[in-house]
């Protein structure tokens, strides 16, 4: 796993959390 892919997955999880909060 590359560092960029790790950051991508992390940001994706954050976005998912934000969406959960907004809904």
C-alpha distance matrix in Angstrom:
0.0 3.8 6.6 8.4 6.6 6.9 10.4 11.1 10.7 12.8 15.3 15.6 16.6 19.0 20.5 21.0 22.7 24.9 25.9 26.8 29.0 30.6 31.6
3.8 0.0 3.8 5.5 5.4 6.4 8.8 9.9 10.9 12.5 14.4 15.4 16.9 18.7 20.1 21.3 23.0 24.6 25.9 27.3 29.1 30.5 31.8
6.6 3.8 0.0 3.8 5.5 5.0 6.3 8.6 10.0 10.5 12.3 14.1 15.4 16.6 18.3 19.9 21.2 22.6 24.3 25.8 27.1 28.6 30.3
8.4 5.5 3.8 0.0 3.8 5.3 5.1 6.1 8.6 9.7 10.4 12.0 14.2 15.2 16.2 18.2 19.9 20.8 22.2 24.2 25.6 26.6 28.3
6.6 5.4 5.5 3.8 0.0 3.8 5.4 4.9 6.2 8.5 9.8 10.3 12.3 14.2 15.1 16.3 18.4 19.8 20.8 22.4 24.3 25.5 26.7
6.9 6.4 5.0 5.3 3.8 0.0 3.8 5.4 5.2 6.2 8.6 9.8 10.7 12.4 14.3 15.3 16.7 18.5 20.0 21.2 22.8 24.5 25.9
10.4 8.8 6.3 5.1 5.4 3.8 0.0 3.8 5.5 5.0 6.0 8.4 9.8 10.4 12.1 14.1 15.2 16.4 18.2 19.8 21.0 22.4 24.2
11.1 9.9 8.6 6.1 4.9 5.4 3.8 0.0 3.8 5.4 5.2 6.0 8.6 9.9 10.4 12.2 14.2 15.2 16.3 18.3 19.9 20.9 22.4
10.7 10.9 10.0 8.6 6.2 5.2 5.5 3.8 0.0 3.8 5.6 4.9 6.2 8.7 9.8 10.4 12.4 14.3 15.2 16.4 18.5 19.9 21.0
12.8 12.5 10.5 9.7 8.5 6.2 5.0 5.4 3.8 0.0 3.8 5.3 5.2 6.3 8.7 9.9 10.7 12.5 14.3 15.4 16.7 18.5 20.1
15.3 14.4 12.3 10.4 9.8 8.6 6.0 5.2 5.6 3.8 0.0 3.8 5.4 4.9 6.1 8.6 9.7 10.4 12.2 14.1 15.2 16.4 18.3
15.6 15.4 14.1 12.0 10.3 9.8 8.4 6.0 4.9 5.3 3.8 0.0 3.8 5.4 5.1 6.2 8.7 9.9 10.5 12.3 14.3 15.3 16.5
16.6 16.9 15.4 14.2 12.3 10.7 9.8 8.6 6.2 5.2 5.4 3.8 0.0 3.8 5.4 5.0 6.2 8.7 9.8 10.5 12.4 14.3 15.4
19.0 18.7 16.6 15.2 14.2 12.4 10.4 9.9 8.7 6.3 4.9 5.4 3.8 0.0 3.8 5.4 5.0 6.2 8.6 9.8 10.6 12.3 14.3
20.5 20.1 18.3 16.2 15.1 14.3 12.1 10.4 9.8 8.7 6.1 5.1 5.4 3.8 0.0 3.8 5.4 5.0 6.1 8.5 9.8 10.4 12.2
21.0 21.3 19.9 18.2 16.3 15.3 14.1 12.2 10.4 9.9 8.6 6.2 5.0 5.4 3.8 0.0 3.8 5.5 5.1 6.2 8.7 9.9 10.6
22.7 23.0 21.2 19.9 18.4 16.7 15.2 14.2 12.4 10.7 9.7 8.7 6.2 5.0 5.4 3.8 0.0 3.8 5.4 5.0 6.3 8.7 10.0
24.9 24.6 22.6 20.8 19.8 18.5 16.4 15.2 14.3 12.5 10.4 9.9 8.7 6.2 5.0 5.5 3.8 0.0 3.8 5.4 5.0 6.2 8.6
25.9 25.9 24.3 22.2 20.8 20.0 18.2 16.3 15.2 14.3 12.2 10.5 9.8 8.6 6.1 5.1 5.4 3.8 0.0 3.8 5.4 5.1 6.1
26.8 27.3 25.8 24.2 22.4 21.2 19.8 18.3 16.4 15.4 14.1 12.3 10.5 9.8 8.5 6.2 5.0 5.4 3.8 0.0 3.8 5.6 5.4
29.0 29.1 27.1 25.6 24.3 22.8 21.0 19.9 18.5 16.7 15.2 14.3 12.4 10.6 9.8 8.7 6.3 5.0 5.4 3.8 0.0 3.8 5.6
30.6 30.5 28.6 26.6 25.5 24.5 22.4 20.9 19.9 18.5 16.4 15.3 14.3 12.3 10.4 9.9 8.7 6.2 5.1 5.6 3.8 0.0 3.8
31.6 31.8 30.3 28.3 26.7 25.9 24.2 22.4 21.0 20.1 18.3 16.5 15.4 14.3 12.2 10.6 10.0 8.6 6.1 5.4 5.6 3.8 0.0
